[in-house]
Amino acid sequence: MPTALSIPTPAGHALAASLYMPAQPPVGAVLLAPATGIERRFYHAFAEYLAGEGYGVLSFDVQGIGESRTGHLRDCPASLVSWGANDLPAALDELTRQVPGARYHLIGHSAGGQLAGLMPNGERLSSLLAVAGSSGRIANMPLSYRAQAEAFMRVIIPASNRAVGYSRTDLVGMGGPLPREVGAQWARWCLGRGYVETGFGREVGEHFYGALDIPSLWLNAADDDIAVTANVDDMIRVFTKMALHAEKRTLVPAEHGLSRIGHMGFFRRESRTLWPIAAEWLERHAGGNS
């Protein structure tokens, strides 16, 4: 069973987290960063798998989500920017305290990888594995999905923000409800180009997308309507140094004995045939930034 932790952050709030440790001294350490609106319990089986492979693993709920939600959601000041610039680095700092002297790797699901360029301590990472990471640009999505995405970003998010003070993304099965500014930024960024790049010079001040230079592997699924190849490429190019040597791989469900992977499926128990891809990536980069 994992150890429950409470992680302090520079902004003053605490993050609920779970630490998974192997039976033997860890061969490395993994920060498992969640997709937008997804609670850390969704990643429990995958975290246990990585611990079984010898890694210390820290999963966490960002501010306003899961057990890191305090008070009413309409009063939560969190944003995508604060998740990347405050919560992710605080979680990495905690991982370095819990597993000192290790190689640290970020496995990010969707936004969990996309926001890595906001981390002021990202240079401590030895690698990034981005699962379903992309810009989420609606213009690049398949026509069959685009109308739904447009309605979600242009109607549901702004309407619910006005009506109840937070984003009712749960109404369409897109994770849990979101703090108001998280939803608003998400909508703006997906309607723009390059995700967070849309906010450069506006809500995004200091960032490290041009400085972070670590090995990265970007996994997307052939049946993912969001992280389509064009959107994966659109996100990678924002990491200007990493883009020069980023690796990409598209997973075809049938080739792994699966009927579907989509945007969420990689971390589900029934997709455990995919998990050795992550273990092999971590093993490749056990020696650091090379």
Buried (B, 14 or more C-beta within 10 A) or exposed (E): EBEEBEBEBEBEBBBBBBBBBBEEEBBBBBBBBBBBBBBBEBBBBBBBBBBEBBBBBBBBBBBBBBBBBEEEBEEBEBBBBBBBBBBBBBBBBBBBEBBEEBBBBBBBBBBBBBBBBBBBBBEBBBBBBBBBBBBBBBBBBEEEBBEEBBEBBEEBBBEBBEEBBBBBBEEEEBBBBBBBBBBBBBBBBBBBBBBBBBBEEEBBEEBBBEBBBBBBBBBBBBBBBBBBBEBBBBBBBBBBBBBEEBEBEBBEBEEBEBEBBBBBBBBBEEBBEBBEBBBEBBBEBBEEEE
